[in-house]
Amino acid sequence: MRTVIVGCGRVGSNLARQLSREGDEVAVVDFSEAAFNRLGEDFVGEMVFGTGVDEDVLRRAGTAQADAFVAVTNADTTNIMAAQLAKYLFGVKQVICRIYDPSREDVYAELGLQTICPTTIGAEKVKRFFERS
């Protein structure tokens, strides 16, 4: 499986290392070259310097051949734009983007995009904790 990950922060780098260890082809895109240090020396995937909303950068990362695309930068707007490019321009079947603002989830769902919102997930986990007490 080929996965393109936009954002090499804690989540992106962790996911990239896991998928790479499992034998997947992984390309990571980030606009900060220093962010690639999070991948470690044993990372065998591709590191593509640039922004995840640049069509040429996504093409260099192999998005057209990707089975999955994950946008996990720290900016909702970047994640949604990158996800839309992957889904509608490059035709990637599995596209997931992280968003921090839960009020945007419905809009992105209408666009046909899967989202993960740590704000919502965290609130639900805390609520379940209190319900068990």
DSSP file (Angstrom, degrees, kcal/mol; ACC not computed):
  #  RESIDUE AA STRUCTURE BP1 BP2  ACC     N-H-->O    O-->H-N    N-H-->O    O-->H-N    TCO  KAPPA ALPHA  PHI   PSI    X-CA   Y-CA   Z-CA
    1    1 A M              0   0    0      0, 0.0    24,-2.5     0, 0.0     2,-0.5   0.000 360.0 360.0 360.0 141.8    0.0    0.0    0.0
    2    2 A R  E     -a   25   0A   0     63,-0.2    65,-2.6    22,-0.2    66,-1.8  -0.937 360.0-176.5-110.0 126.9    1.2    3.5   -0.8
    3    3 A T  E     -ab  26  68A   0     22,-2.7    24,-2.3    -2,-0.5     2,-0.5  -0.979  13.9-157.7-125.4 134.0    0.4    6.3    1.7
    4    4 A V  E     -ab  27  69A   0     64,-2.0    66,-2.7    -2,-0.4     2,-0.5  -0.949  11.9-166.0-108.2 129.4    1.1   10.0    1.4
    5    5 A I  E     -ab  28  70A   0     22,-3.0    24,-3.1    -2,-0.5     2,-0.7  -0.968   7.3-157.6-118.5 123.0    1.2   11.9    4.7
    6    6 A V  E     +ab  29  71A   0     64,-3.2    66,-3.1    -2,-0.5    24,-0.2  -0.898  69.0  40.1-100.9 117.4    1.1   15.7    4.8
    7    7 A G        -     0   0    0     22,-3.2    23,-0.2    -2,-0.7    22,-0.1   0.361  59.2-152.6 111.4 115.2    2.5   17.0    8.0
    8    8 A C        +     0   0    0      4,-0.2    30,-0.2    20,-0.1    65,-0.1  -0.270  55.1 119.2-112.5  44.9    5.5   15.5    9.8
    9    9 A G  S  > S-     0   0    0     63,-0.3     4,-2.4    29,-0.0     5,-0.3   0.097  88.6 -62.8 -83.5-154.5    4.6   16.5   13.4
   10   10 A R  H  > S+     0   0    0      2,-0.2     4,-1.7     1,-0.2     5,-0.2   0.924 136.9  39.5 -63.4 -45.4    4.0   14.0   16.2
   11   11 A V  H  > S+     0   0    0     61,-0.2     4,-2.7     2,-0.2     5,-0.2   0.956 118.3  46.4 -70.9 -49.8    1.1   12.3   14.5
   12   12 A G  H  > S+     0   0    0     60,-0.4     4,-2.5     1,-0.2    -2,-0.2   0.914 115.6  44.7 -60.5 -45.3    2.4   12.3   11.0
   13   13 A S  H  X S+     0   0    0     -4,-2.4     4,-2.3     2,-0.2    -1,-0.2   0.898 113.9  50.0 -68.3 -39.1    5.9   11.1   11.9
   14   14 A N  H  X S+     0   0    0     -4,-1.7     4,-2.3    -5,-0.3    -2,-0.2   0.934 113.3  45.7 -63.6 -46.3    4.5    8.4   14.2
   15   15 A L  H  X S+     0   0    0     -4,-2.7     4,-2.8     1,-0.2     5,-0.3   0.914 111.7  52.7 -62.3 -43.5    2.1    7.1   11.5
   16   16 A A  H  X S+     0   0    0     -4,-2.5     4,-2.4    -5,-0.2    -2,-0.2   0.917 110.4  47.1 -60.3 -44.5    4.8    7.2    8.9
   17   17 A R  H  X S+     0   0    0     -4,-2.3     4,-2.4     2,-0.2    -1,-0.2   0.919 113.1  49.1 -63.9 -43.5    7.2    5.1   11.0
   18   18 A Q  H  X S+     0   0    0     -4,-2.3     4,-1.5     2,-0.2    -2,-0.2   0.949 114.3  43.9 -61.6 -49.7    4.5    2.6   11.8
   19   19 A L  H  <>S+     0   0    0     -4,-2.8     5,-2.4     1,-0.2    -1,-0.2   0.892 113.5  51.4 -64.5 -39.3    3.4    2.1    8.2
   20   20 A S  H ><5S+     0   0    0     -4,-2.4     3,-1.6    -5,-0.3    -1,-0.2   0.913 107.7  52.2 -63.8 -43.0    6.9    2.0    7.0
   21   21 A R  H 3<5S+     0   0    0     -4,-2.4    -1,-0.2     1,-0.3    -2,-0.2   0.829 105.7  56.3 -61.4 -31.7    7.8   -0.7    9.5
   22   22 A E  T 3<5S-     0   0    0     -4,-1.5    -1,-0.3    -5,-0.2    -2,-0.2   0.451 126.4-101.5 -81.6   0.4    4.8   -2.7    8.3
   23   23 A G  T < 5S+     0   0    0     -3,-1.6    -3,-0.2     1,-0.3    -2,-0.1   0.496  74.1 141.3  97.2   3.7    6.2   -2.6    4.8
   24   24 A D      < -     0   0    0     -5,-2.4     2,-0.5    -6,-0.2    -1,-0.3  -0.426  57.6-113.9 -75.2 153.8    4.0    0.1    3.3
   25   25 A E  E     -a    2   0A   0    -24,-2.5   -22,-2.7    -2,-0.1     2,-0.4  -0.800  43.3-172.9 -83.0 125.8    5.4    2.6    0.8
   26   26 A V  E     -a    3   0A   0     -2,-0.5    20,-2.7   -24,-0.2     2,-0.4  -0.978  19.2-173.6-130.1 134.2    5.3    6.0    2.6
   27   27 A A  E     -ac   4  46A   0    -24,-2.3   -22,-3.0    -2,-0.4     2,-0.5  -0.996  11.4-159.8-122.6 132.7    5.9    9.5    1.5
   28   28 A V  E     -ac   5  47A   0     18,-2.6    20,-3.4    -2,-0.4     2,-0.4  -0.944   2.4-161.0-115.5 131.2    5.9   12.4    4.0
   29   29 A V  E     +ac   6  48A   0    -24,-3.1   -22,-3.2    -2,-0.5     2,-0.3  -0.926  21.5 152.2-111.4 132.1    5.4   16.0    2.9
   30   30 A D  E     - c   0  49A   0     18,-1.9    20,-2.3    -2,-0.4    21,-0.1  -0.979  43.3-140.7-155.2 150.1    6.3   18.9    5.1
   31   31 A F  S    S+     0   0    0     -2,-0.3     2,-0.6    18,-0.2    20,-0.1   0.487  90.2  72.5 -88.3  -3.7    7.4   22.5    4.6
   32   32 A S    >>  -     0   0    0     18,-0.2     3,-1.0     1,-0.1     4,-0.6  -0.941  63.8-162.7-114.3 112.9    9.9   22.3    7.5
   33   33 A E  G >4 S+     0   0    0     -2,-0.6     3,-1.1     1,-0.3     4,-0.3   0.847  91.8  62.2 -61.2 -32.3   13.0   20.2    6.7
   34   34 A A  G >4 S+     0   0    0      1,-0.2     3,-1.6     2,-0.2     4,-0.3   0.801  90.7  68.0 -63.4 -28.4   13.7   20.0   10.4
   35   35 A A  G X4 S+     0   0    0     -3,-1.0     3,-1.8     1,-0.3    -1,-0.2   0.813  86.2  68.5 -61.4 -30.0   10.4   18.2   10.9
   36   36 A F  G X< S+     0   0    0     -3,-1.1     3,-1.6    -4,-0.6     4,-0.4   0.700  80.7  76.9 -65.1 -17.7   11.8   15.2    9.0
   37   37 A N  G X  S+     0   0    0     -3,-1.6     3,-1.1    -4,-0.3    -1,-0.3   0.795  82.1  68.5 -60.3 -26.9   14.2   14.6   11.9
   38   38 A R  G <  S+     0   0    0     -3,-1.8    -1,-0.3    -4,-0.3    -2,-0.2   0.725  87.8  66.4 -64.4 -20.4   11.2   13.1   13.8
   39   39 A L  G <  S-     0   0    0     -3,-1.6    -1,-0.2    -4,-0.2    -2,-0.2   0.746 100.1-138.5 -75.3 -22.9   11.2   10.2   11.4
   40   40 A G    X   -     0   0    0     -3,-1.1     3,-1.1    -4,-0.4    -1,-0.1   0.051  26.4 -76.9  82.4 163.8   14.6    8.9   12.6
   41   41 A E  T 3  S+     0   0    0      1,-0.2    -1,-0.2    -4,-0.1    -3,-0.0   0.710 124.7  60.6 -71.8 -21.5   17.5    7.5   10.7
   42   42 A D  T 3  S+     0   0    0     -3,-0.2     2,-0.3     2,-0.0    -1,-0.2   0.453  72.7 118.8 -88.5   0.3   15.9    4.1   10.1
   43   43 A F    <   -     0   0    0     -3,-1.1   -26,-0.1     1,-0.1    -3,-0.1  -0.515  41.5-173.0 -68.8 127.2   12.9    5.6    8.1
   44   44 A V        +     0   0    0     -2,-0.3    -1,-0.1   -27,-0.1   -27,-0.0   0.396  50.5  95.6-104.0   1.6   13.0    4.1    4.6
   45   45 A G  S    S-     0   0    0      1,-0.1     2,-0.3   -20,-0.1   -18,-0.2  -0.065  81.6 -82.3 -81.7-172.5   10.2    6.2    3.1
   46   46 A E  E     -c   27   0A   0    -20,-2.7   -18,-2.6    15,-0.1     2,-0.5  -0.683  28.9-154.2 -94.1 145.8   10.3    9.4    1.0
   47   47 A M  E     -c   28   0A   0     -2,-0.3     2,-0.6   -20,-0.2   -18,-0.2  -0.983  12.0-168.6-119.6 118.6   10.6   12.8    2.5
   48   48 A V  E     -c   29   0A   0    -20,-3.4   -18,-1.9    -2,-0.5     2,-0.4  -0.932  12.2-144.9-115.8 116.0    9.2   15.6    0.3
   49   49 A F  E     +c   30   0A   0     -2,-0.6     2,-0.3   -20,-0.2   -18,-0.2  -0.648  57.7  64.2 -80.6 127.5   10.0   19.2    1.1
   50   50 A G  S    S-     0   0    0    -20,-2.3     2,-0.3    -2,-0.4   -18,-0.2  -0.870  84.9 -54.3 149.4-179.1    7.2   21.6    0.4
   51   51 A T    >   -     0   0    0     -2,-0.3     3,-1.5   -20,-0.1     7,-0.2  -0.684  37.1-131.8 -93.5 144.4    3.6   22.5    1.2
   52   52 A G  T 3  S+     0   0    0     -2,-0.3    -1,-0.1     1,-0.3   -46,-0.1   0.430 103.4  60.7 -75.0   1.3    0.8   20.0    1.0
   53   53 A V  T 3  S+     0   0    0     32,-0.1     2,-0.6    30,-0.0    -1,-0.3   0.231  80.0  99.8-110.4  13.2   -1.4   22.3   -0.9
   54   54 A D    <>  -     0   0    0     -3,-1.5     4,-2.5     1,-0.1     5,-0.2  -0.892  65.0-149.8-100.3 118.9    1.0   22.6   -3.9
   55   55 A E  H  > S+     0   0    0     -2,-0.6     4,-2.1     1,-0.2    -1,-0.1   0.874  96.8  51.1 -56.4 -41.6   -0.1   20.3   -6.7
   56   56 A D  H  > S+     0   0    0      2,-0.2     4,-2.4     1,-0.2    -1,-0.2   0.888 109.5  50.2 -66.0 -38.9    3.5   19.8   -7.9
   57   57 A V  H  > S+     0   0    0      2,-0.2     4,-1.7     1,-0.2    -2,-0.2   0.928 111.5  48.2 -64.3 -44.9    4.7   18.9   -4.4
   58   58 A L  H  <>S+     0   0    0     -4,-2.5     5,-2.3     1,-0.2     4,-0.3   0.868 110.4  52.1 -64.3 -35.7    1.9   16.3   -4.1
   59   59 A R  H ><5S+     0   0    0     -4,-2.1     3,-1.6    -5,-0.2    -1,-0.2   0.924 107.8  51.4 -65.0 -44.3    2.7   14.9   -7.5
   60   60 A R  H 3<5S+     0   0    0     -4,-2.4    -2,-0.2     1,-0.3    -1,-0.2   0.826 105.7  56.9 -61.2 -31.0    6.4   14.5   -6.4
   61   61 A A  T 3<5S-     0   0    0     -4,-1.7    -1,-0.3    -5,-0.2    -2,-0.2   0.534 119.6-112.2 -78.0  -6.0    5.2   12.7   -3.4
   62   62 A G  T X 5 +     0   0    0     -3,-1.6     3,-1.3    -4,-0.3     4,-0.4   0.786  63.2 152.2  82.8  27.2    3.4   10.2   -5.6
   63   63 A T  G > < +     0   0    0     -5,-2.3     3,-1.2     1,-0.3    -4,-0.2   0.834  67.6  63.0 -61.3 -32.9   -0.1   11.2   -4.6
   64   64 A A  G 3  S+     0   0    0      1,-0.3    -1,-0.3    -6,-0.2    -5,-0.1   0.778 110.4  39.5 -63.5 -25.2   -1.5   10.0   -8.0
   65   65 A Q  G <  S+     0   0    0     -3,-1.3    -1,-0.3    27,-0.0    -2,-0.2   0.361  92.8 121.5-102.5   3.8   -0.4    6.5   -7.2
   66   66 A A    <   -     0   0    0     -3,-1.2    27,-0.4    -4,-0.4   -63,-0.2  -0.390  46.9-164.7 -75.7 143.7   -1.4    6.6   -3.5
   67   67 A D  S    S+     0   0    0    -65,-2.6    27,-1.3     1,-0.3     2,-0.3   0.697  82.6  21.2 -89.0 -27.0   -3.9    4.2   -2.0
   68   68 A A  E     -bd   3  94A   0    -66,-1.8   -64,-2.0    25,-0.1     2,-0.4  -0.982  62.7-164.5-144.1 152.5   -4.3    6.4    1.1
   69   69 A F  E     -bd   4  95A   0     25,-2.3    27,-2.5    -2,-0.3     2,-0.4  -0.997   5.5-171.3-140.9 131.8   -3.7   10.1    1.9
   70   70 A V  E     -bd   5  96A   0    -66,-2.7   -64,-3.2    -2,-0.4     2,-0.6  -0.990   6.8-163.6-129.6 125.7   -3.5   11.6    5.4
   71   71 A A  E     +bd   6  97A   0     25,-2.5    27,-2.6    -2,-0.4   -64,-0.2  -0.929  24.1 153.8-111.1 111.2   -3.4   15.3    6.1
   72   72 A V        +     0   0    0    -66,-3.1   -60,-0.4    -2,-0.6   -63,-0.3  -0.244  18.5 136.0-134.2  45.3   -2.3   16.0    9.7
   73   73 A T        -     0   0    0      2,-0.2    25,-0.1    25,-0.1   -66,-0.0  -0.242  69.3-104.3 -77.5 179.9   -0.7   19.5    9.7
   74   74 A N  S    S+     0   0    0      1,-0.1     2,-0.5    -2,-0.0    -1,-0.1   0.274  99.5  80.6 -90.5  13.2   -1.5   21.9   12.6
   75   75 A A     >  -     0   0    0      1,-0.1     4,-2.4    23,-0.1    -2,-0.2  -0.965  63.7-156.0-125.3 118.7   -3.8   23.9   10.3
   76   76 A D  H  > S+     0   0    0     -2,-0.5     4,-2.7     1,-0.2     5,-0.2   0.901  96.7  52.5 -54.2 -44.5   -7.4   22.9    9.5
   77   77 A T  H  > S+     0   0    0      1,-0.2     4,-2.2     2,-0.2    -1,-0.2   0.896 109.8  47.9 -65.5 -39.3   -7.4   24.9    6.3
   78   78 A T  H  > S+     0   0    0      2,-0.2     4,-2.7     1,-0.2     5,-0.2   0.928 112.5  49.9 -63.8 -44.1   -4.2   23.3    5.0
   79   79 A N  H  X S+     0   0    0     -4,-2.4     4,-2.4     1,-0.2    -2,-0.2   0.914 112.5  45.8 -62.2 -43.6   -5.5   19.8    5.9
   80   80 A I  H  X S+     0   0    0     -4,-2.7     4,-2.3     2,-0.2    -1,-0.2   0.901 114.2  47.7 -69.3 -39.3   -8.8   20.3    4.1
   81   81 A M  H  X S+     0   0    0     -4,-2.2     4,-2.2    -5,-0.2    -2,-0.2   0.929 113.8  47.1 -66.4 -44.0   -7.3   21.8    1.0
   82   82 A A  H  X S+     0   0    0     -4,-2.7     4,-2.4     1,-0.2    -2,-0.2   0.909 112.5  50.6 -62.2 -42.3   -4.7   19.0    0.8
   83   83 A A  H  X S+     0   0    0     -4,-2.4     4,-2.6    -5,-0.2     5,-0.2   0.900 109.4  50.3 -63.8 -41.6   -7.4   16.4    1.3
   84   84 A Q  H  X>S+     0   0    0     -4,-2.3     4,-3.0     2,-0.2     5,-0.7   0.917 110.3  49.9 -63.9 -42.3   -9.6   17.9   -1.4
   85   85 A L  I  X>S+     0   0    0     -4,-2.2     5,-2.0     1,-0.2     4,-1.7   0.935 112.4  47.9 -59.8 -45.7   -6.6   17.9   -3.9
   86   86 A A  I  <5S+     0   0    0     -4,-2.4     6,-2.6     3,-0.2    -2,-0.2   0.922 119.4  38.2 -61.4 -44.9   -5.9   14.2   -3.0
   87   87 A K  I  <5S+     0   0    0     -4,-2.6     4,-0.3     4,-0.2    -2,-0.2   0.945 129.1  25.5 -74.0 -49.5   -9.5   13.1   -3.4
   88   88 A Y  I  <5S+     0   0    0     -4,-3.0    -3,-0.2    -5,-0.2    -2,-0.2   0.786 130.0  34.1 -95.0 -28.5  -10.7   15.2   -6.4
   89   89 A L  I  <<S+     0   0    0     -4,-1.7    -3,-0.2    -5,-0.7    -4,-0.1   0.871 132.0  27.1 -91.1 -43.8   -7.6   16.0   -8.4
   90   90 A F  S   <S-     0   0    0     -5,-2.0    -3,-0.2    -4,-0.1    -4,-0.1   0.585  97.3-129.5 -98.0 -11.0   -5.5   12.8   -7.8
   91   91 A G        +     0   0    0     -6,-0.3     2,-0.2    -4,-0.3    -4,-0.2   0.775  38.1 173.8  72.3  27.5   -8.4   10.4   -7.2
   92   92 A V        -     0   0    0     -6,-2.6    -1,-0.2     1,-0.1   -25,-0.1  -0.518  22.7-151.6 -69.6 132.6   -7.1    8.9   -4.0
   93   93 A K  S    S+     0   0    0    -27,-0.4     2,-0.7    -2,-0.2    -1,-0.1   0.921  80.7  46.5 -74.9 -45.8   -9.7    6.5   -2.6
   94   94 A Q  E     +d   68   0A   0    -27,-1.3   -25,-2.3   -28,-0.1     2,-0.4  -0.873  69.2 165.7-105.6 109.7   -8.9    6.8    1.2
   95   95 A V  E     +d   69   0A   0     -2,-0.7    19,-1.0   -27,-0.2     2,-0.4  -0.987   7.1 176.8-127.0 127.4   -8.5   10.3    2.3
   96   96 A I  E     -de  70 114A   0    -27,-2.5   -25,-2.5    -2,-0.4     2,-0.4  -0.992   4.4-173.1-130.3 135.7   -8.4   11.4    6.0
   97   97 A C  E     -de  71 115A   0     17,-2.2    19,-2.0    -2,-0.4     2,-0.4  -0.990  19.1-132.9-131.2 142.5   -7.8   14.8    7.4
   98   98 A R  E     - e   0 116A   0    -27,-2.6     2,-0.4    -2,-0.4    19,-0.2  -0.719  24.7-177.0 -88.8 137.0   -7.4   16.0   10.9
   99   99 A I        -     0   0    0     17,-2.4    20,-0.4    -2,-0.4   -25,-0.0  -0.983  21.3-162.5-131.3 147.4   -9.3   19.0   12.0
  100  100 A Y  S    S+     0   0    0     -2,-0.4    -1,-0.1    17,-0.2    19,-0.1   0.731  76.1  74.2 -96.7 -26.8   -9.2   20.8   15.4
  101  101 A D    >   -     0   0    0      1,-0.2     3,-2.0    18,-0.1     4,-0.3  -0.788  62.9-163.5 -94.5 106.0  -12.5   22.8   15.1
  102  102 A P  G >  S+     0   0    0      0, 0.0     3,-1.3     0, 0.0     4,-0.4   0.719  83.8  72.1 -63.4 -20.1  -15.4   20.4   15.5
  103  103 A S  G 3  S+     0   0    0      1,-0.2     4,-0.3     2,-0.1     3,-0.2   0.671  94.0  56.6 -69.1 -12.8  -17.8   22.9   14.0
  104  104 A R  G <> S+     0   0    0     -3,-2.0     4,-2.2     1,-0.2    -1,-0.2   0.577  80.8  89.5 -91.0 -10.9  -16.2   22.2   10.6
  105  105 A E  H <> S+     0   0    0     -3,-1.3     4,-2.3    -4,-0.3     5,-0.2   0.891  86.3  49.1 -56.6 -45.0  -16.9   18.5   10.6
  106  106 A D  H  > S+     0   0    0     -4,-0.4     4,-2.0     1,-0.2    -1,-0.2   0.898 110.1  51.0 -64.4 -40.6  -20.3   18.7    9.0
  107  107 A V  H  > S+     0   0    0     -4,-0.3     4,-1.0     1,-0.2    -1,-0.2   0.923 112.3  46.4 -62.5 -44.0  -19.1   20.9    6.2
  108  108 A Y  H  <>S+     0   0    0     -4,-2.2     5,-2.3     1,-0.2    -1,-0.2   0.859 109.0  55.1 -69.1 -34.5  -16.2   18.6    5.4
  109  109 A A  H ><5S+     0   0    0     -4,-2.3     3,-1.7    -5,-0.2    -1,-0.2   0.895 104.0  55.0 -63.3 -38.9  -18.5   15.6    5.5
  110  110 A E  H 3<5S+     0   0    0     -4,-2.0    -1,-0.2     1,-0.3    -2,-0.2   0.800 103.6  55.8 -63.3 -27.8  -20.7   17.3    2.9
  111  111 A L  T 3<5S-     0   0    0     -4,-1.0    -1,-0.3    -3,-0.2    -2,-0.2   0.461 123.0-109.5 -81.9  -1.3  -17.6   17.5    0.7
  112  112 A G  T < 5S+     0   0    0     -3,-1.7     2,-0.4     1,-0.3    -3,-0.2   0.716  73.2 137.1  83.1  21.6  -17.2   13.8    1.0
  113  113 A L      < -     0   0    0     -5,-2.3     2,-0.4   -17,-0.0    -1,-0.3  -0.831  50.7-133.4-107.5 140.0  -14.1   13.9    3.3
  114  114 A Q  E     -e   96   0A   0    -19,-1.0   -17,-2.2    -2,-0.4     2,-0.3  -0.730  29.6-167.9 -86.1 135.8  -13.4   11.8    6.3
  115  115 A T  E     -e   97   0A   0     -2,-0.4     2,-0.4   -19,-0.2   -17,-0.2  -0.900  20.3-156.3-125.2 154.5  -12.2   13.7    9.3
  116  116 A I  E     -e   98   0A   0    -19,-2.0   -17,-2.4    -2,-0.3     3,-0.1  -0.999  12.7-167.3-124.8 126.9  -10.6   13.0   12.7
  117  117 A C     >  -     0   0    0     -2,-0.4     4,-2.5   -19,-0.2     3,-0.3  -0.910  11.7-168.4-119.9 104.8  -11.1   15.7   15.3
  118  118 A P  H  > S+     0   0    0      0, 0.0     4,-2.5     0, 0.0     5,-0.2   0.782  89.5  61.4 -62.5 -24.7   -8.9   15.3   18.4
  119  119 A T  H  > S+     0   0    0    -20,-0.4     4,-2.0     2,-0.2     5,-0.1   0.949 110.1  39.0 -64.0 -48.4  -11.0   17.9   20.1
  120  120 A T  H  > S+     0   0    0     -3,-0.3     4,-2.5     2,-0.2     5,-0.2   0.915 116.3  51.0 -67.5 -44.6  -14.2   15.8   19.8
  121  121 A I  H  X S+     0   0    0     -4,-2.5     4,-2.2     1,-0.2    -2,-0.2   0.918 111.6  48.2 -60.6 -44.3  -12.3   12.5   20.6
  122  122 A G  H  X S+     0   0    0     -4,-2.5     4,-2.3    -5,-0.2    -1,-0.2   0.914 111.4  49.2 -63.0 -43.9  -10.8   14.0   23.7
  123  123 A A  H  X S+     0   0    0     -4,-2.0     4,-2.3    -5,-0.2    -1,-0.2   0.905 111.5  49.8 -63.1 -41.3  -14.1   15.4   25.0
  124  124 A E  H  X S+     0   0    0     -4,-2.5     4,-2.4     2,-0.2    -1,-0.2   0.895 110.1  50.7 -64.9 -40.2  -15.8   12.1   24.4
  125  125 A K  H  X S+     0   0    0     -4,-2.2     4,-2.0     2,-0.2    -2,-0.2   0.917 111.0  47.9 -64.1 -43.2  -13.1   10.2   26.3
  126  126 A V  H  X S+     0   0    0     -4,-2.3     4,-2.0     2,-0.2    -2,-0.2   0.923 111.2  51.4 -62.9 -43.7  -13.3   12.5   29.3
  127  127 A K  H  X S+     0   0    0     -4,-2.3     4,-1.9     1,-0.2    -2,-0.2   0.916 109.4  49.7 -60.7 -44.0  -17.0   12.2   29.3
  128  128 A R  H  X S+     0   0    0     -4,-2.4     4,-1.5     1,-0.2    -1,-0.2   0.865 107.2  56.2 -62.9 -35.3  -16.8    8.4   29.3
  129  129 A F  H  X S+     0   0    0     -4,-2.0     4,-0.8     1,-0.2     3,-0.3   0.931 109.1  45.3 -61.5 -45.4  -14.3    8.6   32.2
  130  130 A F  H  < S+     0   0    0     -4,-2.0     3,-0.4     1,-0.2    -1,-0.2   0.843 108.6  56.7 -67.8 -33.3  -16.8   10.5   34.3
  131  131 A E  H  < S+     0   0    0     -4,-1.9    -1,-0.2     1,-0.2    -2,-0.2   0.807 107.1  49.7 -68.7 -28.7  -19.6    8.2   33.4
  132  132 A R  H  <        0   0    0     -4,-1.5    -1,-0.2    -3,-0.3    -2,-0.2   0.679 360.0 360.0 -81.6 -18.7  -17.6    5.2   34.7
  133  133 A S     <        0   0    0     -4,-0.8    -1,-0.2    -3,-0.4    -2,-0.2   0.491 360.0 360.0 -78.5 360.0  -16.8    6.9   38.0
